[in-house]
């Protein structure tokens, strides 16, 4: 029997999917699971967008153009204009989710063995896609104590080697929720320019910046226009993860050409997803504002509960719908498995993503988890009831000597919100 | 400005897509184009399958399981049973089209630098995906004179080197239309077993075997059960190319596990496509028979016209909906471009895929083309009118000394059909 490939054997297992088979078994036994492990929101997909799919007049479900339907690409330029980015439709290649945009972008820009810098913790699958493309992710460690703020431009510059060809960011950040400001990005752009790097920015959460923070797209960094590759998706914006419609956006014509070659190889992005995506663009901006408000309330709910749990370190995340937390436990992997296999509270438990999978540095994140606040507030409260109880009962808990919750106090930019959020 | 990657620069440009931008410009000028260049059928997608998408009750368009919806995988086992293949749902991983099945399969089974043997000409994108996965395709040349019959098992065996790890077939074959019989596959299986290779078989055209030939799935090769990886798709079977739903099927548990890791990375195949695919399985088999009959008539139409064109070499293809032909021209690439840019016949022209892109051996296929008989018979006749005229007018034509059409006479297995097809 032939062996599987070494790369197939070593592919990092997605930390938010690794316990999925176990969870299925547990659910089959009747236990309720609150899913905070994966960014699958319970928010309704815009009904008018779903309706466009129902109303489709297709008789032959044909391939679209490899780079996506031109009508959709044209319409997207209007969406980008709404946050200050002027594009031609040709600057946008429609992909099968952000996943494909990341992967084809990496293949197009980097050679085997090239290195990327990424603030850590990072979206675990960046590591997976880098592995598929034979690249190396060099992590720049961030600190939970300051809400995982982006390390300084100097920190990035110090980590550059002759093999470093790019920087990969997610803004707003999955898994930390940190939002990178215009000035932060401009400082980093200077490093990008100086060392002739690519700057990849995954902006799929751009609609979800809280506390009045402005979102600043990397596509507005005019000085490094040809260096920037933006990854996009409708999955989170419109709660349409199953559509599998994303995009790669860049002003760099050579990158567009290379990505287009790869896109032609796989023929076409999904037809129905593109119908849905195009219809979603007709929506009133007020709908997205309402979604953002709902996430904001969930964010506050989560934060408010976490800060009351002894020994938990966390912070008020500024964007996206994720939060990282450090627990007083021996090992988050073990804890997450125990939550599913052993624990229940009123017939329910919760599912989390173990933190280590979001780090490239061995040993980091072992007692941390990512939580996605993608379930309604009542369920989120119930999930936090479970978590609170679980942290008391877990056999591998570490004795808590003093309150460890640190992020809130140490993150002054969040202080103005404190009164609004927690005093009523 | 950073450079794009070498691999991005060297990605083979899909021969059936390379002239797409030119074709768009030509169409914008009002010229009609008969598309024989790409396997995009005009056959209706099953209305009841499209209706299932219209009737979907979804309110949140969520990710499916990374390996596909279990309900669909279960139902697919019944479909496979219909042609003698017994599977558990876990043996089937749903992918985003056959393209993704090919690519994730290659990554899972082969290491960088490994070699695959494939009869040539082959589906051009195999080369592209092999390039993406850092693999080398070693071609085993076939001959248009015998309808591109599979080379002998000995021919394959002679080409095996220490780096050879697999054989990649397409059965029925795209681009040649050749169908490989059970005995042919069993002989090859012996080589696969002896050298501990993987046998990849792309079976997306399995419904389209003509002249009463039986389709024999590689999944029935019990002696090499763990070696076989089958690639599947609903694109051609149900004329649903835009659904982007394929599958990778294997009994090899290690391969399934590796593919599943990659599948988790990209999160999920498309939701709507899976709804459509599952509904299509409820269809009456008679619908597929009618589609096959229509393709068969088109096949005969095409063959009948080609054999009357002086200097054209071709054959009656036994399966799929493609045919290869050799033209009396200097260069098929130039000819295909000329057809679009310079030629018209009653305001119309046709688009073909230049043959060289289907060969790995430099210099082969330069005067050959692939034709997909995916348009209705009236249009196909009109396209052949164009072709006939074009071969007379093309400035790079080569003088024809004697009729070159050879395939029909030299392919005895087709003779019984001759009377039926051409005498009435």
Interface residues (C-beta under 8 A of the other chain):
Chain A: X1 X2 X3 X4 X5 X6 X7 X8 X9 X11 X12 X13 X14 X17 X18 X20 X38 X40 X41 X42 X43 X44 X45 X47 X50 X53 X54 X55 X56 X58 X59 X60 X61 X62 X63 X64 X65 X66 X96 X97 X99 X100 X103 X107 X108 X109 X110 X111 X112 X114 X125 X128 X129 X132 X134 X165 X166 X196 X197 X198 X226 X227 X239 X240 X241 X242 X243 X244 X252 X254 X255 X257 X258 X259 X261 X262 X264 X265 X266 X267 X268 X269 X270 X271 X272 X273 X276
Chain B: X1 X2 X3 X4 X5 X6 X7 X8 X9 X11 X12 X13 X14 X17 X18 X20 X38 X40 X41 X42 X43 X44 X45 X47 X50 X53 X54 X55 X56 X58 X59 X60 X61 X62 X63 X64 X65 X66 X96 X97 X99 X100 X103 X107 X108 X109 X110 X111 X112 X114 X125 X128 X129 X132 X134 X165 X166 X196 X197 X198 X226 X227 X239 X240 X241 X242 X243 X244 X252 X254 X255 X257 X258 X259 X261 X262 X264 X265 X266 X267 X268 X269 X270 X271 X272 X273 X276
